[in-house]
Amino acid sequence: MIALRSEGSSFTAIAKTIGVKRSSDAFGVFLDAVGRRSAAEKKKLRAEENKRLDVLERRLQQNDDADQRDRKVESLRKLRKRLAAC
């Protein structure tokens, strides 16, 4: 799981690979995997994932549909919160 994400696979692609229905389920599996790592590795993995989320947020900010953009940015904020808690 962590290897797939580190190689750049999206959570949608990872979900298909590991046999879960939704990308949010794959994100949960990723968080569980991160949570089982050493403190130093958790810190590294969280930093890597936050960089990917930063890139996604920059792309989302370019959306002209304010309602859609705000919804997606809020979802992203929730992902960051879950990541920080693992």
C-alpha positions in Angstrom: 0.0 0.0 0.0 2.6 2.5 1.0 4.8 1.5 -1.9 1.9 2.1 -4.3 1.3 5.6 -2.9 5.0 6.4 -2.8 5.2 5.5 -6.5 2.5 8.0 -7.2 -0.6 5.9 -7.6 -3.8 7.7 -6.8 -6.1 6.4 -4.1 -8.6 5.5 -6.8 -6.0 3.3 -8.5 -4.9 1.8 -5.2 -8.5 1.0 -4.3 -8.9 -1.0 -7.5 -5.5 -2.8 -6.9 -6.3 -3.8 -3.3 -10.0 -4.5 -3.9 -11.8 -1.8 -2.0 -14.7 0.1 -3.4 -13.8 3.7 -2.9 -10.7 5.9 -2.8 -11.6 7.0 0.7 -11.4 3.4 1.8 -8.0 3.1 0.2 -7.0 6.3 2.1 -8.1 4.6 5.4 -6.0 1.5 4.6 -3.1 3.9 3.8 -3.5 5.6 7.2 -3.6 2.2 9.0 -0.3 1.3 7.3 1.3 4.6 8.2 0.1 4.1 11.8 2.0 0.9 12.1 5.4 2.5 11.1 8.0 3.8 13.5 7.7 7.5 14.6 10.4 8.6 12.2 8.9 6.8 9.2 5.4 8.1 10.1 6.8 11.7 10.1 8.4 11.1 6.7 5.3 9.5 5.2 3.0 12.2 6.5 5.3 14.9 5.0 5.3 13.1 1.6 1.5 12.8 1.6 1.1 16.5 2.7 3.2 17.5 -0.3 0.9 15.5 -2.6 -2.1 17.1 -0.9 -0.5 20.6 -1.4 -0.3 19.9 -5.1 -3.9 18.8 -5.2 -5.0 21.9 -3.3 -3.2 24.2 -5.7 -5.1 22.5 -8.6 -8.4 22.7 -6.7 -7.9 26.4 -6.2 -7.9 26.9 -9.9 -11.5 25.7 -10.2 -13.9 28.6 -11.2 -16.9 26.9 -9.6 -16.7 28.3 -6.1 -19.2 25.9 -4.6 -17.4 22.9 -6.0 -14.0 24.2 -5.1 -15.0 24.9 -1.5 -16.5 21.5 -1.1 -13.4 19.8 -2.4 -11.1 22.0 -0.3 -13.1 21.1 2.7 -12.8 17.4 1.9 -9.1 17.9 1.5 -8.9 19.6 4.9 -10.6 16.5 6.4 -8.0 14.2 4.8 -5.2 16.4 6.3 -6.8 16.1 9.7 -7.1 12.3 9.4 -3.5 12.1 8.3 -2.2 14.2 11.2 -4.1 12.0 13.6 -2.6 8.7 12.5 
